[in-house]
Structures are given as C-alpha cells and as structure tokens.
Amino acid sequence: MKEALYDFIGHYGYIALYILLSAGIIGVPVPDETLMAFVGSLTAPGGPFEYGTTLLVIYAGTMTGMIVSYFIGHRVGKPFLYRYGKWFKLTPKRIEQAEGWFHKYGLWTVFFGYFVPGVRHFTCYLSGVSGVKFYKYMLYAGTGALLWCTTFLTLGHFIGSNLDGLFQLIHKYMGISLFILAIVALVGLAIYFRFRKRRVV
C-alpha cells in the first residue's frame, strides 16, 4: 500500500499530499506520520519538493480533514458514528476510548491527539458531537496540527536517505519508548499535584 501511495505522490505531487492528509485525518487508512516523514526526505537538498511549500500543503490538508470531521460530528451526532463509523475506523471501542480522553483532558486531547495513533481520528468528531465552540476547536486543532506536521516533516528532511533504518528502529523500540514516556509523565504529574496540594494547604 505504501508503494502505491508513494507512486501517487510521484505522479500528482502537492495535490496528492493534500488529498492524502485530508483523507487520513477523516479516517481513511493512510500512514500519516510515515507519509510526512517520507515526503520530508524528498525536501532534502536536490529533492523534488520544497520544504516550506510542502509544510503548507500538508498543514492545509490536515486542517481540511479536521474541519470536515468536526462538522460531520456536529451534524450527525454520536448515534450515527456508532452505527456507521466502522467504515472510517471509528469502532465503538475506539470512540469510547477517545471520548474518555476528551472528557478527562478536554480540548488538550485535540492538541496532543495528533501524536497518538487511534485517537487523532476521533477527537475531531467528538469535538463536533460535544458542541465545542468552533473557534476554540480551531485554536487547539490548528496549533496541534502545525506541531505535528512540522515534527514529522522536519524529521524526514534531516534523516533523508536513512529514513527506512529509522522506521525500523522506531518499530523495534516503540513499546519500550512509550513505556518509559508513560512513567516519566506519571512521575511528572505526581510531583505537580503534590506541590499544588501543598500550595493550596
């Protein structure tokens, strides 16, 4: 599948990037991070793409997908998503998981959700379902999208020809890395709430 996507980009350039990123956010199975990093490697000196233009295109595509998803959620509501969401990877289990995150962390879920596979596709729908003000949604979604796009595009830009090797390492150590990050995050939260409690007292 990846080869077909890369061929599509090779034939249609920036238009293909825009379409793929939009579709990926809506829920079509597109390997978003891998795609952006791959295209980032093509922005290296001598490559067929220009870094600034590519960033604008993938950011526009991402935001298009987020806006479309928001309005779908706003118009059709949760029952429709539970019934037909499976066609866009919106399974009831994943919807409930994302909804739990959303109720716990609010719009920060939209901001950080880009970096969590299986979550970013649902936070936008749930924002619309929950009736979040559109301007607030755009603030969090737009900022998170810019950080997400810049991160993976820049990663691919500097890694260049070593991209395949990097993905193999990420795949190999992803579980360990996420476990360590989770521990660090929990320790940080524990320290934060402890000091906050002392200040309140």
VEXTOR-542534 format. One record per residue (C-alpha): residue number from 0; x, y, z. Coordinates in steps of 0.02 Angstrom, whole numbers, plus 50000, padded with zeros to 5 digits. Last residue first. Example, Ala and Ser with C-alpha at 12.3 -4.5 7.8 and 13.67 -1.06 7.14 Angstrom:
<nodes>
  pos     px     py     pz
    1  50684  49947  50357
    0  50615  49775  50390
</nodes>
This chain:
<nodes>
  pos     px     py     pz
  200  49850  51197  52600
  199  49825  51251  52420
  198  50013  51268  52395
  197  50042  51094  52467
  196  49911  51020  52351
  195  49993  51101  52201
  194  50162  51032  52252
  193  50092  50857  52259
  192  49991  50880  52101
  191  50146  50928  52002
  190  50256  50792  52075
  189  50127  50658  52033
  188  50103  50729  51859
  187  50290  50724  51824
  186  50304  50546  51890
  185  50158  50493  51780
  184  50234  50577  51626
  183  50404  50496  51656
  182  50322  50325  51675
  181  50221  50348  51516
  180  50375  50405  51421
  179  50468  50249  51476
  178  50326  50135  51422
  177  50308  50228  51256
  176  50494  50205  51222
  175  50491  50020  51267
  174  50344  49987  51151
  173  50416  50089  51009
  172  50586  50003  51016
  171  50576  49891  50862
  170  50456  49999  50762
  169  50559  50155  50796
  168  50719  50063  50748
  167  50643  50001  50585
  166  50575  50175  50549
  165  50749  50248  50571
  164  50825  50123  50452
  163  50699  50167  50319
  162  50732  50354  50341
  161  50921  50345  50321
  160  50912  50428  50149
  159  50845  50589  50221
  158  50858  50599  50411
  157  50855  50788  50409
  156  50703  50814  50299
  155  50612  50661  50367
  154  50620  50729  50544
  153  50571  50901  50482
  152  50414  50832  50400
  151  50374  50730  50554
  150  50388  50872  50679
  149  50320  51012  50569
  148  50160  50916  50532
  147  50127  50875  50715
  146  50169  51049  50781
  145  50060  51133  50649
  144  49919  51010  50680
  143  49923  51040  50868
  142  49911  51228  50844
  141  49770  51214  50718
  140  49670  51088  50819
  139  49686  51189  50980
  138  49639  51357  50904
  137  49517  51282  50778
  136  49420  51196  50917
  135  49409  51356  51016
  134  49344  51448  50862
  133  49218  51309  50827
  132  49141  51312  51001
  131  49134  51133  51066
  130  48963  51056  51037
  129  49007  50885  51105
  128  48970  50798  50939
  127  49084  50920  50847
  126  49227  50895  50968
  125  49191  50708  50963
  124  49220  50703  50775
  123  49384  50799  50794
  122  49443  50688  50936
  121  49409  50531  50836
  120  49544  50521  50703
  119  49675  50588  50824
  118  49648  50442  50943
  117  49698  50283  50851
  116  49880  50334  50838
  115  49926  50460  50974
  114  50031  50606  50912
  113  49885  50700  50835
  112  49790  50679  50998
  111  49902  50805  51086
  110  49804  50959  51031
  109  49634  50876  51013
  108  49653  50794  51184
  107  49701  50965  51252
  106  49523  51012  51204
  105  49456  50924  51358
  104  49575  50819  51461
  103  49460  50698  51552
  102  49304  50712  51445
  101  49407  50701  51285
  100  49514  50558  51344
   99  49358  50458  51389
   98  49280  50504  51222
   97  49436  50442  51132
   96  49422  50274  51217
   95  49234  50265  51191
   94  49255  50304  51006
   93  49392  50174  50992
   92  49284  50039  51068
   91  49132  50089  50963
   90  49237  50074  50803
   89  49275  50233  50708
   88  49392  50153  50579
   87  49307  50253  50441
   86  49182  50120  50385
   85  49163  50073  50568
   84  49086  50244  50598
   83  48919  50191  50526
   82  48814  50143  50677
   81  48916  50214  50820
   80  48952  50371  50721
   79  48767  50395  50680
   78  48720  50377  50863
   77  48856  50506  50911
   76  48792  50656  50815
   75  48759  50683  50629
   74  48785  50870  50609
   73  48917  50913  50738
   72  49016  50754  50708
   71  49015  50785  50521
   70  49060  50967  50554
   69  49212  50919  50658
   68  49268  50786  50534
   67  49265  50911  50389
   66  49363  51037  50492
   65  49495  50910  50546
   64  49516  50842  50370
   63  49539  51017  50299
   62  49661  51056  50439
   61  49769  50907  50392
   60  49767  50951  50208
   59  49813  51132  50242
   58  49956  51076  50355
   57  50014  50952  50223
   56  50015  51088  50090
   55  50096  51225  50196
   54  50234  51107  50254
   53  50266  51052  50075
   52  50281  51232  50016
   51  50408  51272  50151
   50  50513  51115  50122
   49  50522  51118  49932
   48  50493  50951  49845
   47  50590  50860  49708
   46  50747  50830  49812
   45  50918  50906  49774
   44  50941  50969  49951
   43  50820  50874  50066
   42  50636  50902  50031
   41  50613  50722  49974
   40  50657  50659  50149
   39  50512  50764  50214
   38  50398  50672  50093
   37  50446  50510  50179
   36  50424  50588  50351
   35  50252  50651  50303
   34  50199  50481  50234
   33  50265  50386  50383
   32  50172  50502  50500
   31  50008  50490  50403
   30  50001  50304  50362
   29  49834  50322  50268
   28  49686  50212  50319
   27  49542  50333  50280
   26  49483  50408  50444
   25  49446  50592  50415
   24  49626  50633  50463
   23  49695  50516  50330
   22  49580  50585  50195
   21  49642  50763  50219
   20  49824  50705  50226
   19  49804  50602  50068
   18  49715  50738  49969
   17  49841  50874  50012
   16  49989  50762  49976
   15  49916  50708  49809
   14  49892  50889  49757
   13  50072  50926  49807
   12  50144  50798  49687
   11  50025  50712  49567
   10  50129  50573  49491
    9  50261  50548  49625
    8  50132  50569  49762
    7  50026  50430  49687
    6  50181  50322  49669
    5  50218  50349  49854
    4  50040  50300  49897
    3  50051  50142  49791
    2  50217  50096  49872
    1  50141  50119  50044
    0  50000  50000  50000
</nodes>
